[in-house]
Amino acid sequence: MVGNCFITARKLIGVTHMKIDVLKILERDDKWYLGGGNRLLWAPPFPVFLDSPGAWDFLSYFDMRIDPGYAISTMKNGIPIDFRCVDRTWNPAVLKSRFSAENLELIEEKALLEEDFLLSKVTLKNVGEEPIELDVVVWTAQQCSESDHETDITHAEPAKNGIRFGKKLIKPNRRPIDSEVMLALEAMENYNITFSERTANIPNFRLSPFYEKLGKKGLLAGITNNGINRNGLLYMGVHRRITIDPMDESVFVCGLGAAQSEEEVIKKGERLLSIDPVKKSTETWERYFASLPQFRVSNPFMQTYYYYRWYGLKLFTSEVSESFMKHPAIAEGLDYFRALITYSAQCHILETRWSNSTSIGQGSLLNFLENQKEDGAFVGHIYVNQIQENGFYHADWGRAIRDLHSVHPDIDFISRIYEPLKKYLAYFDSSRDQENSGLYDVVDQFETGQEFMSRYTAVDPMSDRYGWTNNIRLKGVDATVYVYNLKKALSWMAGILGLDEESSRFKLSAEKTKKAVLETMWDPDHEIFSDVNPANFKRTGVKAAVCFYPYLTDIVDESHIPGLKKHLLNPAEFWTEYPVPATSLDDHSFSQWAEWKGKRHNCPWNGRVWPMTNSHIVDVLGICARRFKDPLLREKTVEIIEKFIEMMFFDGDPRRPNCFEHYNPFNGRPSIYRGVDDYQHSWVIDLLIRYVVGIDISENGIEIDPFPFDLDFEIDNLEVAGRRVRVASNSGAVEVQLDGKTTVIN
């Protein structure tokens, strides 16, 4: 807990305040993700139909797919107009596409609103010399099936300005979700619902029944949805007719929304069709960005990435309170990653603690506490309608909780989480340390979040063949460090709750683990920590980035620093052009190409650079640099942060940030083949604030200690322990304000 804050700085200066247009900073022409809702997201990883009006590529309802979305077709004299996409512009609030045809332009501005509606604001411009009459049909074609294992439409009826339908969402190994969906069109004049045998399900109006059912009086009204079986496509279309004078335009809104109930989706649809979705989405995103700590920095990559990461966090935020998801939290990523996952939740706590709200930081833990297993373990994944029964991930909850508390002290929250975390630690002591050694087991390659590396084959050659089956045992450096931090945190929590005896007990337990790590995991000859095989309590000798995790803690002392430099900073091991690979270059399994045993894999950790690992390693260097006052480690902290952030831009372009799962350690190229961008599986904001701005919070207070980046910067609208903080630097001189008052200590 932060007590009496103190500020140290080098020199007082004045820096001009600047309003930052975040949407403009993030604007680009090669991106399409739209979010900011709760349940609904439009972020198809491999979109096929971006050049067609509408959003035919699937939407995500939580982690389930509404597939397809919708198409916007425009006809003249019953003949579809084949628009050509001319250009596209994206920012977090709006995807704007411009289409062209003879004497006609179509501008579509898509926005996904927090009410879980993806809406298109369509502007049709007549650039010819004669009036033009057009038919507009907004339509979809949803799969129907008699099988309980396939998606199905349960009902479909007309509604005011649209069609509402029930969709049963299905995916393997998951319980179905029943959603209510609305296909909406402002000022709808007619509708048609037609059941059909299957054909190519693409946004080609000529393949739809509406191509024949569109006549001089508009779209033929009616519902044809019987048939001799339930297998096929249910076409649903809504229609309106538009007349546009020469050099004039017509504007309308259409789209698709989803909710739990018919009443909710209809009510929202009726209301949202009457507003400007572009204006509403823009205002929502601008309000969000304005609520955050405002950061200006002279490095263009850092400037863009700071706000890009805040965008990504909101993109995957869910604030629903449904079933197993009771608290605001952030999903790890898009599509099947759109779940609450323990391994990434620790990152979300560290990132969002710098916002002026604790809802997500606290909610990221509370969701797992409220779904805690009887034995005390946390589930690995939380979906809206079920939890993963056989999954588990290790996570550094102890550190995350203390760091959150340092920015937003909350004794009530500590009191609320204390007993469940005791139960969580008891699970480790009873199930993950049969020998009572103080070191803790990893029991399959997936639960570390770091599969396919030689850490596991060192104890079982078949470890890469097993699933979530708990078939191996490995005393993991990462698992043990995380438990050590949990013990330290519980001792601290017990102390501030007045439970002195329990505090002492957890302190002794932490000391036991510290002693075991130093005596068993530390290799004094090679000067590196190592996993341990519990079958013989010998070190495996595998050099992985997790071997440096003890440097995040007070387990190490100054005698361990030469080993850190010897291995981590060695270009033949970890210090590659884009550091750091998750596995050392001299490991027999190392591959920069994401290949494991002769095959490219989706998520290999045998040589790729993972942002999650880099976040840990930046802190390894930064924490040790401060703790041991080491100038070389300060320089290397600067170097890795700069390379880490620049790596996460396409082709070195500061306008095109990304965040994929993993990268090549030599050329920095990302795993684009996975289609998983904006992956929220690391922390970056936290690093920028703690090392570029230099905010270092300890039990003694706040110290401003910028690392030598040689940058001008300013951060404002930041709250730390109930106090407003502003820090600015210009040409190496630093100004600090607390609650509007300048405080400087030379």
Secondary structure as GFF3:
##gff-version 3
##sequence-region A 1 746
A	DSSP	alpha_helix	22	25	.	.	.	ID=ss1
A	DSSP	beta_strand	40	41	.	.	.	ID=ss2
A	DSSP	beta_strand	54	55	.	.	.	ID=ss3
A	DSSP	beta_strand	59	61	.	.	.	ID=ss4
A	DSSP	beta_strand	64	66	.	.	.	ID=ss5
A	DSSP	beta_strand	70	76	.	.	.	ID=ss6
A	DSSP	beta_strand	79	80	.	.	.	ID=ss7
A	DSSP	beta_strand	84	90	.	.	.	ID=ss8
A	DSSP	beta_strand	95	101	.	.	.	ID=ss9
A	DSSP	beta_strand	104	113	.	.	.	ID=ss10
A	DSSP	beta_strand	117	126	.	.	.	ID=ss11
A	DSSP	beta_strand	132	144	.	.	.	ID=ss12
A	DSSP	beta_strand	152	159	.	.	.	ID=ss13
A	DSSP	beta_strand	162	169	.	.	.	ID=ss14
A	DSSP	beta_strand	177	185	.	.	.	ID=ss15
A	DSSP	beta_strand	190	196	.	.	.	ID=ss16
A	DSSP	three_ten_helix	205	207	.	.	.	ID=ss17
A	DSSP	alpha_helix	210	213	.	.	.	ID=ss18
A	DSSP	beta_strand	214	215	.	.	.	ID=ss19
A	DSSP	beta_strand	218	219	.	.	.	ID=ss20
A	DSSP	beta_strand	222	224	.	.	.	ID=ss21
A	DSSP	beta_strand	232	244	.	.	.	ID=ss22
A	DSSP	beta_strand	249	259	.	.	.	ID=ss23
A	DSSP	alpha_helix	262	272	.	.	.	ID=ss24
A	DSSP	alpha_helix	277	290	.	.	.	ID=ss25
A	DSSP	beta_strand	294	297	.	.	.	ID=ss26
A	DSSP	alpha_helix	300	315	.	.	.	ID=ss27
A	DSSP	beta_strand	317	318	.	.	.	ID=ss28
A	DSSP	beta_strand	329	330	.	.	.	ID=ss29
A	DSSP	three_ten_helix	335	337	.	.	.	ID=ss30
A	DSSP	beta_strand	340	341	.	.	.	ID=ss31
A	DSSP	alpha_helix	342	352	.	.	.	ID=ss32
A	DSSP	alpha_helix	359	369	.	.	.	ID=ss33
A	DSSP	beta_strand	381	382	.	.	.	ID=ss34
A	DSSP	alpha_helix	397	407	.	.	.	ID=ss35
A	DSSP	alpha_helix	411	431	.	.	.	ID=ss36
A	DSSP	beta_strand	441	442	.	.	.	ID=ss37
A	DSSP	alpha_helix	454	457	.	.	.	ID=ss38
A	DSSP	beta_strand	474	475	.	.	.	ID=ss39
A	DSSP	alpha_helix	477	496	.	.	.	ID=ss40
A	DSSP	alpha_helix	500	516	.	.	.	ID=ss41
A	DSSP	pi_helix	517	521	.	.	.	ID=ss42
A	DSSP	beta_strand	522	523	.	.	.	ID=ss43
A	DSSP	beta_strand	528	529	.	.	.	ID=ss44
A	DSSP	beta_strand	532	533	.	.	.	ID=ss45
A	DSSP	beta_strand	538	539	.	.	.	ID=ss46
A	DSSP	three_ten_helix	545	552	.	.	.	ID=ss47
A	DSSP	three_ten_helix	558	560	.	.	.	ID=ss48
A	DSSP	alpha_helix	561	568	.	.	.	ID=ss49
A	DSSP	beta_strand	595	596	.	.	.	ID=ss50
A	DSSP	beta_strand	599	600	.	.	.	ID=ss51
A	DSSP	alpha_helix	611	627	.	.	.	ID=ss52
A	DSSP	alpha_helix	631	647	.	.	.	ID=ss53
A	DSSP	three_ten_helix	650	652	.	.	.	ID=ss54
A	DSSP	three_ten_helix	672	674	.	.	.	ID=ss55
A	DSSP	alpha_helix	685	687	.	.	.	ID=ss56
A	DSSP	pi_helix	688	693	.	.	.	ID=ss57
A	DSSP	beta_strand	695	698	.	.	.	ID=ss58
A	DSSP	beta_strand	701	704	.	.	.	ID=ss59
A	DSSP	beta_strand	713	720	.	.	.	ID=ss60
A	DSSP	beta_strand	723	730	.	.	.	ID=ss61
A	DSSP	beta_strand	733	738	.	.	.	ID=ss62
A	DSSP	beta_strand	741	742	.	.	.	ID=ss63
###
